[in-house]
Amino acid sequence: MTAIKTIALLALLLASVSGTAQILDSSKSVTDFSGSWKLDRNASTDSKTLSRFDEVTLAISQNGSTLKVAHSGKRKNKVRINELEYLTDGRGEENPNPLGTRNRSSKTFWSYGNLISEYIVSSSVSSTDEEYKQEATDIWELSKDRQTLTIRTEVKEPHMVPEIVRWFIRPEKYKKIFRRAQ
């Protein structure tokens, strides 16, 4: 009879421990990116941004599931500012492309403390009106000392394009490194 009581007690104990176990929810891990940030040109590998702007700064504010970014690019005393808004609950948003003239639709969400933004890049070759689509992802990471913001971008292979076009529109990976401005 004591063996049955021991087994029952162990079963009860295991059930209570597993019932209180926490499940890690990736969307609950939120990082505060608020502050002023300046692009570190030497540490960054985004050739498009580096070639178009002499200086890039971000002014970021967060309130709940809304992250607002003032993206400022300066070249030869001319400043271009784009106001961006990311809805971090995955609802989706439309923002101006900081390097282009069109708007860009994206979906943004949290994953284990990193901010993930997924969107589509449109490209064309020569003077044709045909556009080719590529999936892209930005991953925002903050260093442990909270002084470095890294935005890693991956642009994937274009979908359903002729082989010759693949020579001109290629996948790419690059990063932008920002240092906290004092």
Secondary structure by P-SEA (a helix, b strand, c coil): caaaaaaaaaaaaaaaaaaabbbbcccccccccbbbbbbccccccaaaaaacccbbbbbbbbcccbbbbbbbbbcccbbbbbbbbbcccccccccccccccbbbbbbbbbcccbbbbbbbbbbbcccccbbbbbbbbbbbbbcccccbbbbbbbbcccccccaaaaaccccccbbbbbcccc
